[in-house]
Amino acid sequence: MKNKAAIFSNERTVASAGAGKTYALTNRFIALSRRCPPEDICALTFTRMAAGEFLDKILTKLASAVLNRRYADYLAQEISELSGEKVSPKEFFELLKKIVAALPKLSLLTIDSFEMRFASAFAAELGMFGEARIMDEFQEARAKRKVLKLVLSAFASDKALFDSFSTAVEAANGGKLEKDVSKSILSFIEKSQNFYRSFPNLSEWGNFELFESTAGYKGQWNSERYKILLAELMGFDDSNCKPIGHIKTFFKNSTLGSIYKVGTKGTLWLKEYARRRFCGETGANAENAGLVELSLGQLKVVDELLDILMGGTFRMMCNTAKAVGSIVASYDKVYSRKIIERGNISFDDLPVILSDSAFAFERSLIEYRLDAKYKHWLLDEFQDTSRSQWKVLENLISEVLSDDSGERTAYYVGDMKQSIYGWRGGDPELFDEIFKSYPNTIRDAKALNESRRSSLPVISAINAIFSPSSIRPFGDAAAEAWGKMWCEHTSHADCGTDGCAAYLEVSDVESKIDAVYGILKEIDPSKRGLECAVLVYKNKQVENIIDGLRARAKKDGFPLPVAGELDCSISDDNMVVPAVLSLLKSAAHPGDTISLAYARMTPLERFTRQPDWRESILSEISSCGFEKFLSRKFMSLKAEGDIRGNFSLARFKNLIDAACEFDAEFSPDIDDFLEFARKYKVRETSKQSSVQVMTVHKSKGLDFDFVILPELGNSESKNSSLRLQKISVGGRETVVNLPSREACGFSEILEAAYGQWAQKLALESICRFYVGATRAKKGLYFIGKPLDAFKKSNSKFSFERLLAELAGPAKSCAFAGCECKVMFGDSGWYLGISENRRIFPKREIGYLQAPKLSHLHNPAEVPSEGVSGSSEKFRYLPGANLSGKAFGSLVHAIFQSFSSPDPIGDLASFAGGTYAQSQMLSEAKRIVGNCLDNPEILALFTAPTEFKNEFPFSAFGGGRLISGVFDRLNFFKDESGCIERLEVVDYKTDALCRDAAELASIYSHQMSMYADCAARLFALDKSKIRVRLVAINSSTIADCAL
């Protein structure tokens, strides 16, 4: 390889956790952008958050360099080292302008988004009839159930195959199927798909004949014959030969697929006997083993018992693999024909479609076009790339790697120690395979092992826990593989030496939540401006810990802002949505008395009073859709005060959002909508909380001031009975579903295969724990049992046991209500941290201080700040003689309903929902009608080129975040469609004002903020914005001076 500057070479970088991977990528992007248009660079990562962070860091670096000469000099030196030429700090302003101008054309994407662009642009070439579109969760679930029904119907006639598959599904779910059996089956199929797609030749699945030709097992499982032989064995005299008693115990406690643990002298003899037999020896085995002396008669019984038991178990191993392969293959075929060909795809489908050999020619044409578009490729988190994803990129990257000119380059970065997405096909072995496949083409950049995230005590703990010698108890093979990836970590001087790594001892699971709460109460992250993460393995654990922490904080009156990043079902955590869904269900199904009874126990009861209430609901949904139906019910319930609490209001609005999406895609079928609504989820974000509870997978790429790890098991999947593995028998290969470890011990080939599978599982577990532990900056807390609890335990080695042993000699202290072993650092590291003080600055912008957002306001509070009187928009309307709040909401709803250039017609057609026959509606329409009698107010609804009602916004202004809702925006555009001027319209009561001038004075501060935000949002000069208050009582307009 020629000696070229880094950015003109094909490179890879191994970057340990927190060592500056994103920093290296963004520097390379900036350096490349000096030499080529930024749109010629394609940067791919795995999450939207990472893609957004990538762009954010690029712009932040350049903006910092523009504003701060010291930082500009620092960045110029780093870019010079990459590019091999001197870089002037003055270049950064032009470079920032260049990248900002190219923003709409940049390709800083997730790999899923890249694949979707690929598929969307060339759907026809890829065999899709119609436009490619990503299915939502409801569409995907419905499509998969449809395909599953077709597949299972086709296989129902093959009883043996169907029974084998059913047994495998049941075993994979711990013997318990979910209430929705189809969900269990689909989950099983999805877990098998990646393996099938790697080995799609069904003739290689479950070939027992191949296995039998080498093994000595010919038998099939026969429970009756097994019982007869077992009875004969039990009659043998074992008084003079104790191991025979162990052999009796083995066969007595073994059955098809469930093999008794091998460990005693007698059972070890059986294992040796079986393995010799596997190699072709028979009668002399007992003598050769030298362990147990059996008569020929006893040996004959043992021989036949083994043949029935192990022959049956290994047949089942092959039959299960064959059944799984056949059904998954059929599922894939039907799914492709019925779903994908119509353009309906999921993100998981994309790499499969794009790498399908059937479209090799079409894909080559697409690749030719993409190859011409992109000159440089930056690939992030490469250790999580699957083989199917690599097939999509392989030709494109290979073309670049074959070009030695430096005009085109490929750069990939990752850390095999952080490969935690094996469950979705991620293959860390690709990281080295690709490097070796292109000798003298890709060079190794300097490995990044110095943490710029974690302080010295945290890094010391990481080195102690994850050194190969500590990992050895997880298995020699796993420790050896880990040792090849491992390198001692160091901590950057900027990260400091203060901090703590500690092990808190507890007795049971409930005590773990107590310990987590104790740590949080002791450190009090909200008071000190610290961010904390509680990391676990499963979403269910997230829910349990959040509930436990909130309950304890509420009991103590302790302010603890805690949340978790979960996709929460809107029908599971409140009383409002289930009640509405029950109302709909009872309307569609008159015989469902339970749903009706439930709805009638809520304020929704009033919607069921009329004799024809069912017909009324069905008719309204049919004519106007679910969104409008639910919106009307929402307005009615809210106006009467029947929905209490912000959370219930938010969930009802989520249901309306779901209805909007449903109306846009589906016909108004109530049963379909009920299913859609039950599956509809919203993200419960934790970004505004100082304590975030999440899974280790969700924490990838994030960092926190301190981290708590209460789950220290090895995080193995409960579905570990699905152990698909390819084995080589006599030089030929077949796919089997490995039986238990004990059963595999009776075959050298299967024992080796099981060892490989177990090594992979152990390595994934180590990687997962490494990712969790390396999220911490200053504090790292582990929670587990005391060391004494493991001394007499034969349980599998775990991180909990490892940490208990490592913490054993450490000094002990009382902390958070627990016995605490401080492994490294000082338990009081946080005491000197004052409120809202950051631990240490980000390296990239270390010379700049970010603007302080000292007030992050609730959206409902900001627009009315500084306004005298009530925060309600309509506090009092004379003459209404009704609830002012409800009346004001109704007046506002009437204005909001004006959606055409004919507001007078819109007013006349406004039905009023539940207020259709009330005095409130007639009075509200009278007041709005009086307003429309004013030509100046009428023009607000007839003159604009375009308008938006109820337009929400968030924008920075005056050093803080301002959020709110514009009542109405009127756009006036020129012939080219550009905005010439803008009117901000707001409806106000002037019941307590002398005149319009006083009203404008009262709201001047709020309206000035509105104008500032509108100017920022629509890139307008403030002189082109006019703020107009509609004084609804006097039917006049007040213009606010800006």
Residue pairs with C-beta under 8 A, 6 or more apart in sequence:
1 9
1 440
1 441
1 443
2 404
4 84
4 406
5 82
5 83
5 84
5 85
6 28
6 31
6 81
6 82
6 83
6 84
6 445
7 28
7 31
7 32
7 35
7 82
7 83
7 84
7 409
8 84
8 406
8 409
9 406
9 409
9 443
10 400
10 401
10 409
10 410
10 411
10 438
10 441
10 442
10 443
11 409
11 411
11 442
11 443
11 444
11 445
12 382
12 411
12 412
12 413
12 414
12 431
12 435
12 442
12 443
12 444
12 445
13 21
13 24
13 411
13 412
13 413
13 444
13 445
13 446
13 447
13 448
14 413
14 414
14 415
14 416
14 444
14 447
14 448
15 21
15 24
15 413
15 414
15 415
15 447
15 448
16 415
16 417
16 447
16 448
16 449
16 451
16 487
16 489
16 774
17 415
17 417
17 418
17 451
17 453
17 770
17 771
17 774
17 775
18 451
18 452
18 453
18 454
18 703
18 774
19 448
19 449
19 450
19 451
19 452
19 453
20 448
20 450
20 452
20 843
21 380
21 413
21 414
21 415
21 448
22 50
22 53
22 54
22 57
22 380
23 57
23 452
23 843
23 844
24 413
24 445
24 448
25 43
25 54
25 378
25 380
25 411
25 413
26 54
26 57
26 58
26 61
27 61
27 78
27 79
27 82
28 82
28 378
28 411
29 38
29 41
29 43
29 54
29 58
29 378
30 58
30 61
30 62
30 75
30 79
30 95
31 79
31 82
31 83
32 41
32 376
32 409
33 41
33 95
33 98
33 99
34 79
34 83
34 87
34 91
34 95
35 83
36 375
36 376
37 102
38 98
38 99
38 102
38 105
38 106
39 102
39 105
39 106
39 107
40 373
40 374
40 375
40 376
41 106
41 107
41 374
41 375
41 376
41 377
41 378
42 107
42 109
42 114
42 374
42 376
42 377
42 378
43 51
43 54
43 107
43 108
43 109
43 377
43 378
43 379
43 380
44 109
44 110
44 111
44 114
44 377
44 378
44 379
44 380
44 393
45 51
45 54
45 109
45 110
45 111
45 380
45 381
46 110
46 111
46 380
46 381
46 384
46 421
47 110
47 700
47 701
48 110
49 701
50 110
50 380
50 381
50 701
51 108
51 109
51 110
51 113
53 701
54 108
54 380
55 106
55 108
57 844
58 99
59 96
59 99
59 100
60 844
60 845
61 75
61 844
61 845
62 92
62 95
62 96
62 99
63 96
64 71
64 72
64 75
64 844
64 845
64 847
64 848
65 71
65 72
65 75
65 76
65 89
65 92
66 72
66 92
66 93
66 96
67 848
68 847
68 848
69 89
70 847
71 845
71 846
71 847
71 848
72 89
72 92
73 89
74 847
75 89
75 92
76 87
76 88
76 89
76 91
76 92
77 87
79 87
80 86
80 87
99 106
107 114
107 374
109 117
111 385
111 389
112 347
112 350
115 347
115 350
115 351
115 354
115 389
115 392
116 132
116 134
116 347
116 350
118 350
118 354
118 366
118 370
118 392
119 126
119 128
119 132
119 345
119 350
119 353
119 354
120 131
120 132
121 366
122 362
122 366
123 130
123 131
123 132
123 343
125 359
125 362
125 363
125 365
125 366
126 132
126 353
126 354
126 356
126 359
126 362
126 363
127 340
127 341
127 358
127 359
128 340
128 341
128 342
128 343
129 341
129 342
129 343
130 342
130 343
131 343
132 343
132 345
133 343
133 344
133 345
134 345
134 346
134 347
135 143
135 344
135 345
135 346
136 661
136 665
137 679
137 680
137 681
138 662
138 675
138 676
138 679
138 680
139 344
139 665
140 346
141 679
142 675
143 335
143 338
143 339
143 344
144 186
144 335
145 182
145 186
146 338
147 331
147 334
147 335
147 338
147 339
148 182
148 185
148 186
148 189
148 331
150 334
150 338
151 327
151 330
151 331
151 334
152 162
152 185
152 327
154 330
155 161
155 162
155 165
155 326
155 327
155 330
156 162
160 319
161 319
161 322
161 323
161 326
161 327
162 323
164 316
164 319
164 320
164 322
164 323
165 320
165 323
165 324
165 327
167 316
167 320
168 188
168 320
168 323
168 324
168 721
168 722
168 737
169 177
169 184
169 185
169 188
170 176
170 177
171 257
171 721
172 188
172 191
172 719
172 721
172 722
173 184
173 188
173 718
173 719
174 718
174 719
177 184
178 184
188 324
188 719
188 722
189 327
189 328
189 331
190 348
191 423
191 719
191 722
192 324
192 328
192 722
192 724
193 328
193 332
194 386
194 388
194 424
194 425
195 724
195 735
196 324
196 325
196 328
196 329
196 332
197 332
197 352
197 388
198 387
199 205
199 726
199 735
200 329
202 322
202 325
202 326
202 329
204 726
204 733
204 734
204 735
205 321
205 322
205 324
205 325
205 326
205 734
205 735
206 317
206 318
206 319
206 320
206 321
206 322
206 323
206 325
206 734
206 735
206 736
207 318
207 732
207 734
208 314
208 315
208 318
208 319
210 729
210 730
210 732
210 734
211 314
211 318
211 729
211 734
211 736
212 218
213 729
213 730
214 278
214 729
214 730
214 749
215 278
215 314
215 747
216 277
216 278
216 280
216 282
216 307
217 278
217 306
217 307
217 310
217 311
217 314
218 307
218 311
219 304
219 307
219 308
219 310
219 311
219 312
220 308
220 311
220 312
220 315
221 256
221 308
221 309
221 311
221 312
221 313
221 315
221 316
222 308
222 312
223 255
223 256
225 308
226 255
226 305
226 308
226 309
229 301
229 304
229 305
229 308
230 251
230 252
230 305
232 301
233 247
233 248
233 251
233 298
233 301
233 302
233 305
234 248
234 252
236 244
236 248
236 298
236 301
238 244
238 245
238 248
241 292
241 293
242 265
242 266
243 264
243 265
243 266
243 269
243 291
243 292
244 266
244 292
244 294
244 298
245 266
246 264
246 265
246 266
246 267
247 266
247 267
247 269
247 270
247 292
247 302
249 260
249 264
249 266
249 267
250 260
250 262
250 266
250 267
250 270
251 260
251 305
251 309
253 260
254 260
254 309
255 309
256 309
256 312
256 313
256 316
257 313
257 316
257 739
257 740
257 743
258 740
259 309
259 313
259 739
259 740
259 742
259 743
259 746
260 267
260 742
261 267
261 742
262 268
262 270
262 271
262 742
262 745
265 291
265 292
266 291
266 292
268 291
269 286
269 289
269 291
269 292
270 302
270 306
270 746
271 745
271 746
272 285
272 289
272 291
273 285
273 286
273 289
273 302
273 306
274 306
274 310
274 746
274 747
275 746
275 747
275 748
276 285
276 288
276 289
277 285
277 306
278 746
278 747
278 748
279 748
281 288
282 303
283 296
283 299
286 292
286 293
286 294
286 299
287 293
294 302
306 746
310 743
310 746
313 739
313 743
314 739
314 743
314 747
314 750
316 739
317 736
317 737
317 738
317 739
317 743
318 734
318 736
320 737
321 724
321 734
321 735
321 736
321 737
324 724
324 737
325 735
339 345
340 349
340 353
345 353
348 424
350 392
351 386
351 388
351 389
351 391
351 392
352 388
353 359
354 363
354 391
354 392
355 388
355 391
355 392
363 395
364 395
367 395
367 396
367 399
370 396
371 396
371 399
371 400
374 396
375 400
375 407
375 408
375 409
376 400
376 408
376 409
376 410
376 411
377 393
377 396
377 397
377 400
377 409
377 410
377 411
377 412
378 411
378 412
378 413
379 385
379 393
379 410
379 411
379 412
379 413
380 412
380 413
380 414
381 413
381 414
381 418
382 412
382 413
382 414
382 430
382 431
383 414
383 415
383 416
383 418
383 419
383 426
383 428
383 430
383 431
384 414
384 418
384 419
384 420
384 421
384 426
384 428
385 426
385 427
385 430
386 424
386 425
386 426
386 427
387 425
387 427
387 430
388 425
389 425
390 430
390 434
397 410
399 408
400 408
400 409
400 410
401 410
401 438
401 441
401 442
410 442
412 431
412 434
414 428
414 431
415 485
416 428
416 431
416 432
416 485
416 767
417 466
417 482
417 485
417 486
417 767
417 770
418 700
418 767
418 770
418 771
419 426
419 428
419 764
419 767
420 426
420 696
420 697
420 700
420 764
420 767
420 768
420 771
421 697
422 428
422 760
422 764
423 717
434 442
435 442
435 444
447 487
449 487
449 488
449 489
449 490
450 489
450 490
450 491
450 492
451 459
451 489
451 490
451 491
451 492
451 495
451 774
452 492
452 494
452 495
452 843
453 495
453 703
453 774
453 777
454 462
454 491
454 495
454 499
454 774
454 776
454 777
454 778
455 491
455 495
455 496
455 497
455 498
455 499
455 777
455 778
455 825
456 491
456 495
456 496
456 497
456 499
456 824
456 825
457 497
457 498
457 499
457 500
457 501
457 778
457 780
457 824
457 825
457 826
457 829
458 491
458 499
458 501
458 776
458 777
458 778
458 779
458 780
458 824
458 825
459 489
459 490
459 491
460 501
460 823
460 824
460 825
461 501
461 773
461 780
461 823
461 824
462 489
462 770
462 773
462 774
463 488
463 489
464 470
464 806
464 823
464 824
465 769
465 773
465 799
465 802
465 803
465 806
466 482
466 486
466 766
466 770
466 773
467 486
467 488
468 479
468 480
468 482
468 483
468 486
470 802
470 806
471 478
471 479
471 482
471 483
471 766
472 479
473 797
473 801
473 802
474 714
474 762
474 765
474 766
474 797
475 755
475 758
475 759
475 762
477 755
477 756
477 758
477 759
477 762
478 758
478 759
478 762
478 763
478 766
481 759
481 763
482 763
482 766
492 843
494 840
494 841
494 843
494 846
495 777
495 840
496 778
496 840
498 778
498 825
498 826
498 829
499 777
499 778
499 779
499 780
499 824
499 825
499 826
499 829
500 778
500 779
500 780
500 781
500 822
500 824
500 825
500 826
500 827
500 829
501 779
501 780
501 781
501 782
501 822
501 823
501 824
501 825
502 780
502 781
502 782
502 807
502 815
502 820
502 821
502 822
502 823
502 825
502 827
503 781
503 782
503 783
503 784
503 803
503 804
503 806
503 807
503 810
503 820
503 821
503 823
504 515
504 519
504 781
504 782
504 783
504 784
504 815
504 816
504 818
504 819
504 820
504 821
505 784
505 785
505 786
505 804
505 818
505 819
505 820
505 821
506 512
506 514
506 515
506 783
506 784
506 785
506 818
507 785
512 710
512 711
512 783
513 544
513 545
513 548
513 549
513 552
513 710
514 552
514 817
515 710
515 783
515 816
515 817
515 818
516 534
516 545
516 548
516 549
516 708
516 710
516 783
517 548
517 549
517 552
517 553
518 815
518 816
518 817
518 818
519 708
519 781
519 815
519 816
520 532
520 549
520 560
520 562
520 691
520 708
521 556
521 558
521 560
521 816
522 815
522 816
523 530
523 532
523 706
523 779
523 830
525 531
525 532
525 690
525 691
525 705
525 706
526 559
526 560
526 561
526 690
527 835
528 830
528 833
528 834
528 835
528 836
528 837
529 690
529 833
529 835
529 836
529 837
529 838
530 690
530 705
530 706
530 830
530 833
530 839
531 690
531 692
531 704
531 705
532 690
532 691
532 692
532 704
532 705
532 706
532 707
532 708
533 691
533 692
533 693
533 694
533 699
533 702
533 704
533 707
533 708
533 775
534 545
534 691
534 692
534 693
534 694
534 707
534 708
534 710
535 694
535 695
535 696
535 699
535 707
535 708
535 709
535 711
535 772
535 775
536 542
536 545
536 693
536 694
536 695
536 696
536 710
536 711
537 695
537 696
537 711
537 713
537 715
537 768
538 695
539 566
539 695
541 695
541 711
542 564
542 566
542 693
542 694
542 695
543 564
543 566
545 564
545 693
545 710
546 562
546 563
546 564
546 693
549 560
549 562
549 691
549 693
550 560
550 562
552 558
553 559
553 560
553 562
560 691
561 688
561 689
561 690
561 691
562 686
562 689
562 691
562 692
562 693
563 684
563 685
563 686
563 688
563 689
563 691
563 692
563 693
564 684
564 686
564 692
564 693
564 694
565 683
565 684
565 685
565 686
565 692
565 694
565 698
566 683
566 684
567 681
567 682
567 683
567 684
568 681
568 682
568 683
568 684
569 678
569 679
569 680
569 681
570 577
570 651
570 654
570 655
570 658
570 677
570 680
570 681
570 682
571 577
571 578
571 581
571 677
571 678
571 680
573 651
574 647
574 648
574 651
575 602
575 648
576 643
576 648
576 651
576 652
576 655
577 651
577 652
577 654
577 655
577 677
578 598
579 598
579 599
579 602
579 604
580 604
580 630
580 633
580 652
580 655
581 674
581 677
581 678
582 595
582 596
582 598
582 599
583 595
583 599
583 604
583 607
583 608
583 617
584 617
584 670
584 673
584 674
585 592
585 595
585 670
585 674
586 592
586 593
586 595
586 596
586 599
586 608
586 614
587 613
587 614
587 617
587 618
587 670
588 618
588 670
588 671
589 595
590 614
596 608
599 605
599 608
600 608
603 637
603 640
603 642
603 643
604 633
604 637
607 613
607 617
607 633
610 616
617 629
618 670
620 629
621 629
621 668
621 670
622 668
625 659
625 663
625 668
626 659
626 662
626 663
626 668
626 673
627 656
627 659
627 660
627 662
627 663
629 659
630 652
630 655
630 656
630 659
631 656
632 913
632 914
633 913
634 643
634 652
634 653
634 656
635 889
635 890
635 893
635 913
636 913
636 914
636 915
637 643
637 652
638 649
638 889
639 883
639 885
639 886
639 889
639 890
639 915
640 886
641 886
643 649
643 652
654 680
654 682
655 677
655 680
658 676
658 677
658 680
659 673
659 677
661 680
662 672
662 673
662 676
662 677
666 672
666 673
666 676
686 692
686 693
686 694
688 856
692 704
696 715
696 768
696 769
696 771
696 772
699 771
699 772
699 775
700 771
702 775
703 775
703 776
703 777
704 775
704 776
704 777
705 776
705 777
705 778
705 779
705 839
706 776
706 777
706 778
706 779
706 780
706 781
706 830
707 772
707 773
707 775
707 776
707 779
707 780
707 781
708 781
708 783
709 769
709 772
709 773
709 780
709 781
709 782
709 783
710 783
712 769
712 782
712 783
712 784
712 798
712 799
712 800
712 803
713 798
713 799
713 800
714 762
714 765
714 796
714 798
714 799
715 765
715 768
715 769
716 761
716 765
720 761
722 737
723 737
723 738
723 754
723 757
724 735
724 736
724 737
724 738
725 735
725 736
725 737
725 738
725 753
725 754
725 756
725 757
726 733
726 734
726 735
727 733
727 734
727 735
727 736
727 749
727 750
727 753
728 749
729 749
736 750
736 753
738 744
738 750
738 753
738 754
738 757
739 750
741 754
741 758
743 750
744 750
744 751
744 753
744 754
745 751
769 799
773 780
777 839
777 840
778 829
778 830
778 839
779 829
779 830
782 803
782 807
783 818
784 800
784 803
784 804
785 800
785 804
786 804
786 819
787 804
787 805
787 807
787 808
789 804
790 801
790 804
790 805
793 801
795 801
806 823
807 821
807 823
808 821
810 821
810 822
810 823
811 821
811 822
812 819
812 820
812 821
812 822
813 820
813 822
813 827
814 820
815 827
820 827
833 839
851 959
852 959
853 956
853 959
853 960
853 961
854 959
854 960
855 960
855 961
856 960
856 961
857 865
857 960
857 961
857 962
857 963
858 963
859 952
859 954
859 963
859 964
859 965
860 871
860 964
861 871
862 962
862 963
862 964
862 1009
863 962
863 964
863 965
863 1006
863 1009
863 1010
864 871
864 1006
865 1005
865 1006
865 1009
866 1005
866 1006
867 1002
867 1003
867 1005
867 1006
868 1002
869 875
869 992
869 1002
872 884
872 885
872 888
873 888
873 892
873 987
873 988
873 989
874 884
874 885
874 887
874 888
874 889
874 891
874 892
874 989
874 1032
875 884
875 888
875 989
875 991
876 884
876 989
876 991
876 992
877 884
877 887
877 888
877 891
877 927
877 989
877 991
877 1032
877 1033
878 991
878 1033
879 923
880 887
880 920
880 923
881 919
882 919
882 920
882 923
886 920
887 920
887 923
887 924
888 989
890 912
890 915
890 920
890 921
890 924
891 924
891 927
891 928
891 987
891 1032
892 967
892 987
894 907
894 910
894 924
894 925
894 928
895 928
895 949
895 967
895 968
895 987
895 1030
896 949
896 950
896 967
897 906
897 910
898 906
898 907
898 941
898 949
899 906
899 949
900 906
901 941
901 942
902 942
903 932
903 938
903 941
903 942
904 929
904 932
904 938
907 925
907 928
907 929
907 932
910 925
912 918
912 921
915 921
915 924
927 1032
927 1033
928 1032
930 1035
931 937
931 1030
931 1032
931 1035
932 938
932 941
933 1035
934 1035
934 1036
934 1037
936 1037
937 1030
937 1035
937 1036
937 1037
940 968
940 970
940 983
940 985
940 1028
940 1030
940 1037
941 947
943 970
943 972
944 970
944 971
944 972
944 983
945 971
945 972
945 973
946 970
946 971
946 973
947 968
947 969
947 970
947 971
948 966
948 968
948 969
948 971
949 967
949 968
950 965
950 966
950 967
950 968
951 965
951 966
951 968
951 969
952 963
952 964
952 965
952 966
953 963
953 964
953 965
953 966
953 1013
953 1014
953 1017
954 961
954 962
954 963
955 961
955 962
955 963
955 1012
955 1013
955 1016
955 1017
956 962
956 1016
957 1009
957 1012
957 1013
957 1016
958 1012
962 1009
962 1012
962 1013
964 1010
964 1013
966 984
966 985
966 986
966 1010
966 1014
967 985
967 986
967 987
968 984
968 985
968 986
969 982
969 983
969 984
969 985
969 1014
970 982
970 983
970 985
971 979
971 982
972 979
972 980
972 981
972 982
972 983
973 979
973 980
974 980
979 1018
979 1020
979 1024
980 1024
981 1020
981 1024
981 1025
981 1026
982 1014
982 1018
982 1020
982 1024
982 1025
982 1026
983 1025
983 1026
983 1027
983 1028
984 1007
984 1010
984 1011
984 1014
984 1025
984 1026
984 1027
984 1028
985 1028
985 1030
986 1003
986 1007
986 1010
986 1027
986 1028
986 1029
986 1030
987 1029
987 1030
987 1032
988 999
988 1003
988 1029
988 1030
988 1031
988 1032
988 1038
989 1031
989 1032
989 1033
990 996
990 998
990 999
990 1031
990 1032
990 1033
990 1034
990 1036
990 1038
991 1033
993 999
993 1002
993 1031
995 1034
996 1029
996 1031
996 1034
996 1036
996 1037
996 1038
997 1038
999 1029
999 1031
999 1038
1000 1007
1000 1029
1000 1038
1000 1039
1000 1040
1000 1041
1003 1029
1003 1040
1004 1040
1004 1041
1007 1027
1007 1029
1007 1040
1007 1042
1008 1040
1008 1042
1010 1027
1011 1022
1011 1025
1011 1027
1011 1040
1011 1042
1012 1022
1014 1020
1014 1025
1015 1021
1015 1022
1015 1025
1022 1042
1025 1042
1026 1039
1027 1039
1027 1040
1027 1042
1028 1037
1028 1038
1028 1039
1028 1040
1029 1037
1029 1038
1029 1039
1029 1040
1030 1037
1031 1037
1031 1038
